[in-house]
Amino acid sequence: MSRIDTHHHAIPSFYRDMLQKARIDEAGGRALPKWSPDGSLQTMAELNVATAILSVSTPGTAFLPRAADAASLARDLNDYLAGLVADQPNRFGFFATLPMPHLRESVDEAARSLDELRADGVVLLANSAGTYLGQNGQDDLFAALDARSAVAFIHPGELPGPVIDGIAPFAVDFLLDTTRAAYLLVRNGICRRYPNIKFILSHAGGFVPYASHRMAVSIMGDTGRSPGDSLDDFAGFYFDTALSSSAAALPSLLAFAKPGHVTFGSDWPFAPVAAGKLFAAGLETYPGLRPDARAAIERDNALPLFPRLGAVAPPKPGAALDKLRRGASRAVMRGVVRLVNTR
C-alpha cells in the first residue's frame, strides 16, 4: 500500500444530518453514499492507498446562506477531520473546508485550519452558491493561502443553472464547473499573482488539458495576454486522476501537465470501489507508462505537496483500523450538540 489519494471524501454523520435537514440527499445527481473512517480504511486497502487526504464534497457549506452558520459548520468539519488525522497521521490528511462565498470568514478559517489544525491544504468549490473561484474580490483569500504556500484542492459544485433532464451533473456538469474556475484563475491572473498556491484540479482538470489552447486564444482576445503565458499557467495546475485515468484521457493529461503535476485520486465514496479499481487499472495497464512514472503519479508527485508524508513508511494492511476505533474525536460530540441545538 503506497498510493497517496488526493481525492477522497468524508461525510461525517453530523454533516449528513444537516444536509438531510436542509432536504439535500444527493450531490451532483448521486445519492449521498455511506461513509465512515473504517470504510475509508477498508477502501484504501482495496485500492492500495497508504494515505488519503480527506475533503468534504459539494455542497460544502454553501447551502447555508448566513455567513455565521456556514463558518460554524466549517469549523466543526475541520475540527472533526483534524481529530481523525491526529489519531492516524500516516493514514489520513485533510483539506480544510472554507465557508465560501463568505470571504472574511473564509480567510479566518483558512488561517485557523492551516496554522492551528495543521491542515494539509484547503478544499475550494469551483463555485459556491453561484460565485466562482477566481472572480474579482477574492484577493484577501488568495493572499492568505499564498503566504502559507497552501495546497488548494478545487472540487466542482452544482452548476448555477437548471439541471438538464437525462444529464447527470457529476458526469458532465462537474467537468465544466472545474474548467470554469480554472479559466478564471488564469484569465484574471490569480496564478501569476499568487505563485505559491498549489492548485489541484479534480478529475484531470475537467476539460482543461483538452481545450487549453482554445481557452488561451480566448484569453488573448479578451485581455491581450500571450497565449504562451496562459498555456503555462494552465499546465502549472496539478491534476488528479479521479475517474479519469482512461486510455482516452491519459494521453492529453500526461502530454499537457508539467512533470510531477499529476496525482492519484479515487473520488471514494461518491465513486464506488469498483470504479476506483477500474480507473486504477487504467494507470497500471497504460502502454508506455514506465514503472517510475506510474509510481510518481501514485505517490511521489504528492510528496512535495505534503512533505510530512515523505518521512512515513507505507503502512501495513489493516494496521490502522483498531487504532482508529480506539480514538475518539471531540468534534463528533460538538457536531451532535450543534445539531440538537438547531432542532
VENMO-V600041 format. One record per run of one state. SS is the DSSP state (a for helix, b for strand, c for the rest). FROM is the first residue (numbers start at 1). TO is the last residue. If there is no record, write none. Layout:
ss/from/to
SS/FROM/TO
SS/FROM/TO
This chain:
ss/from/to
c/1/2
b/3/9
c/10/12
a/13/21
c/22/25
b/26/27
c/28/29
b/30/31
c/32/36
a/37/46
c/47/48
b/49/55
c/56/66
a/67/87
c/88/91
b/92/97
c/98/102
a/103/115
c/116/120
b/121/125
c/126/126
b/127/128
c/129/130
b/131/132
c/133/138
a/139/147
c/148/150
b/151/155
c/156/172
a/173/187
c/188/189
a/190/193
c/194/197
b/198/201
c/202/202
a/203/205
c/206/207
a/208/223
c/224/226
a/227/235
c/236/237
b/238/240
c/241/249
a/250/256
c/257/261
b/262/263
c/264/267
b/268/268
c/269/272
a/273/285
c/286/290
a/291/303
c/304/306
a/307/311
c/312/320
a/321/326
c/327/329
a/330/342
c/343/343
